[in-house]
Amino acid sequence: MNPLAVALGDPAGIGPEIVAKAWAARAARNLAPFFAVGDARSIGAVWDGPTIRISQPEDAATHFADALPVIEVEDAGEIVPGKPNMPGARCSLDSLELAAGLARSGAAGGLVTGPVSKAQLYSVGFVHPGQTEFVAERCGVGADNVAMMLAGPTLRTVPVTTHVALRDVPELLTIELILSKIRTTERGLVRNFGIAHPRLALAGLNPHAGEQGALGREEIEIIAPAVELARAEGIDIVGPLPADTMFHARARARYDAAICLYHDQALIPLKALHFDEGVNLTLGLPIVRTAPDHGTAFEIAGKNVADPGAMIAAIELAALCAANRARS
Amino acid sequence: MNPLAVALGDPAGIGPEIVAKAWAARAARNLAPFFAVGDARSIGAVWDGPTIRISQPEDAATHFADALPVIEVEDAGEIVPGKPNMPGARCSLDSLELAAGLARSGAAGGLVTGPVSKAQLYSVGFVHPGQTEFVAERCGVGADNVAMMLAGPTLRTVPVTTHVALRDVPELLTIELILSKIRTTERGLVRNFGIAHPRLALAGLNPHAGEQGALGREEIEIIAPAVELARAEGIDIVGPLPADTMFHARARARYDAAICLYHDQALIPLKALHFDEGVNLTLGLPIVRTAPDHGTAFEIAGKNVADPGAMIAAIELAALCAANRARS
């Protein structure tokens, strides 16, 4: 497997610090070789370990034991941890684009993206809802055909709708959309996790999954029909299940991924159980792409207190998925 | 403290079994004296331990060490575990009414309610959404002035709306309703848990608590104003917080109760973390009322596999709340 490309994210956020700390844990965690993509000064501003500038991904493996390899992008302007600015936002976007391109070409074995500030990105003309949609476009895949999986040690969830107001969720749910996410999730579990016959569970929208229509009709009219169609395609899926009773330990043992209908339905259980190790994995792409499931945390940037757990988990999962894909 | 009244719930459900198992654990768990209210035959059908019929709650303490005290209600007809019928539903309703009355009069120190089948209760003319509303009415308290708290060892949540379709939630949320639940929760923590200065956290409705309006306006127009009014009354409350990042261990340590806006927002984290020990506690009543946070589980009734953990936790919490109230 070729080294992984790790975009540093916003140079004023905690991205540079947690990537450096992940490299420092390379032996303890037996991490596969990776290289950072971004402005090396953003690492130097928060960490005094060794870095080495490389120009080709393949050089990362040679140096990985001794220094954190960095593929340099443009000057990010003045870098002050915790103080984002427009040059930094542009740098984070260029880093993302370069790292994604290296993964798309195969020169990098996969893509890990550090946290960016959407508000900052919008100020420099970014038009996508997030990094996921940007990467999908660069890979030539429509946003409807990718799915966001949140993965922790004992739970994987996939939200059908993501960053929309809760009141808009019921109208956005269609049989076609749910079925599309079911298919993407099933294929994603086969390709990335090497699970030959994935078991899926689908949440209901309403309390108690609607209680046979007494507490809402979406289960009857939209969700159950999507499950029927998926089963007819041979997909092993149960649901709609009452969302509140599907995330305890015994329930989680019954499926490989839970498909949820809205952002918080997927994110609440994942972060309640696995806050410091949640990984965002994009399914449906020709490349492996993961990210730590947290933000830039500008308020603690530069204080050497950021927990690299989720970044390490994102690097580990990217390596695992890349290895599983190579085998299949 | 007077003995607790424990209504057995539906005689064909797991209620009789878990109440009997709770009594069997009285020494190991150092449980305060309680007595069952229902048809003693429903216990005999699933358990071969000793029961003793009593006619006054005060007799329970005398016999509690040696046998499970039972205050008998009407004949439940034919009792077959797992097979609910109308006489059984009537019996569960009579048991609830008698147990609630004993708590209301003070003869019982508090009320614990076993699981009932709403579908069965509706078939015998029950008109309330659930046992909570029935008990509130019997106590002369309007349903809007009580709140349902779900309590586990490391988390307490209170949903502002409960058994309604998700699409109806945004319209049901008003500043007044949220403020009412905040007040009831704060007073409930003082009275029942002996917390002098409760710390509350209020969830947002939308992803990331609306991202300053980009993902929904309810936080700005309804939720934040309710928080402002509560603070003006001296209540220690923060929010609206992004719901997905408020339930991990470090976040939970910052508040005594999380107020949530809809059923699954409150129940998903509670049951993900504390499935076998979740207790439903009704706040705002003149009496203590708790219940195990699960249903009748007809499918496992009579098989001696039901876990009494939540019933034991409900009995323990009722005793704790009654003691705290007696002290204040």
Chai-1 contact restraints between the chains, C-beta under 6 A:
chainA,res_idxA,chainB,res_idxB,connection_type,confidence,min_distance_angstrom,max_distance_angstrom,comment,restraint_id
A,H163,B,P207,contact,1.0,0.0,6.0,A-B,restraint_1
A,H163,B,L215,contact,1.0,0.0,6.0,A-B,restraint_2
A,A165,B,N206,contact,1.0,0.0,6.0,A-B,restraint_3
A,A165,B,L215,contact,1.0,0.0,6.0,A-B,restraint_4
A,A165,B,G216,contact,1.0,0.0,6.0,A-B,restraint_5
A,L166,B,L205,contact,1.0,0.0,6.0,A-B,restraint_6
A,L166,B,N206,contact,1.0,0.0,6.0,A-B,restraint_7
A,R167,B,P170,contact,1.0,0.0,6.0,A-B,restraint_8
A,P170,B,R167,contact,1.0,0.0,6.0,A-B,restraint_9
A,L205,B,L166,contact,1.0,0.0,6.0,A-B,restraint_10
A,N206,B,A165,contact,1.0,0.0,6.0,A-B,restraint_11
A,N206,B,L166,contact,1.0,0.0,6.0,A-B,restraint_12
A,P207,B,H163,contact,1.0,0.0,6.0,A-B,restraint_13
A,P207,B,H263,contact,1.0,0.0,6.0,A-B,restraint_14
A,L215,B,H163,contact,1.0,0.0,6.0,A-B,restraint_15
A,L215,B,A165,contact,1.0,0.0,6.0,A-B,restraint_16
A,G216,B,A165,contact,1.0,0.0,6.0,A-B,restraint_17
A,A243,B,D264,contact,1.0,0.0,6.0,A-B,restraint_18
A,A243,B,I268,contact,1.0,0.0,6.0,A-B,restraint_19
A,D244,B,D264,contact,1.0,0.0,6.0,A-B,restraint_20
A,D244,B,L267,contact,1.0,0.0,6.0,A-B,restraint_21
A,D244,B,I268,contact,1.0,0.0,6.0,A-B,restraint_22
A,D244,B,K271,contact,1.0,0.0,6.0,A-B,restraint_23
A,T245,B,K271,contact,1.0,0.0,6.0,A-B,restraint_24
A,F247,B,A272,contact,1.0,0.0,6.0,A-B,restraint_25
A,H248,B,K271,contact,1.0,0.0,6.0,A-B,restraint_26
A,H248,B,A272,contact,1.0,0.0,6.0,A-B,restraint_27
A,H248,B,F275,contact,1.0,0.0,6.0,A-B,restraint_28
A,H263,B,P207,contact,1.0,0.0,6.0,A-B,restraint_29
A,D264,B,A243,contact,1.0,0.0,6.0,A-B,restraint_30
A,D264,B,D244,contact,1.0,0.0,6.0,A-B,restraint_31
A,L267,B,D244,contact,1.0,0.0,6.0,A-B,restraint_32
A,I268,B,A243,contact,1.0,0.0,6.0,A-B,restraint_33
A,I268,B,D244,contact,1.0,0.0,6.0,A-B,restraint_34
A,I268,B,I268,contact,1.0,0.0,6.0,A-B,restraint_35
A,I268,B,P269,contact,1.0,0.0,6.0,A-B,restraint_36
A,P269,B,I268,contact,1.0,0.0,6.0,A-B,restraint_37
A,P269,B,A272,contact,1.0,0.0,6.0,A-B,restraint_38
A,K271,B,D244,contact,1.0,0.0,6.0,A-B,restraint_39
A,K271,B,T245,contact,1.0,0.0,6.0,A-B,restraint_40
A,K271,B,H248,contact,1.0,0.0,6.0,A-B,restraint_41
A,A272,B,F247,contact,1.0,0.0,6.0,A-B,restraint_42
A,A272,B,H248,contact,1.0,0.0,6.0,A-B,restraint_43
A,A272,B,P269,contact,1.0,0.0,6.0,A-B,restraint_44
A,A272,B,A272,contact,1.0,0.0,6.0,A-B,restraint_45
A,F275,B,H248,contact,1.0,0.0,6.0,A-B,restraint_46
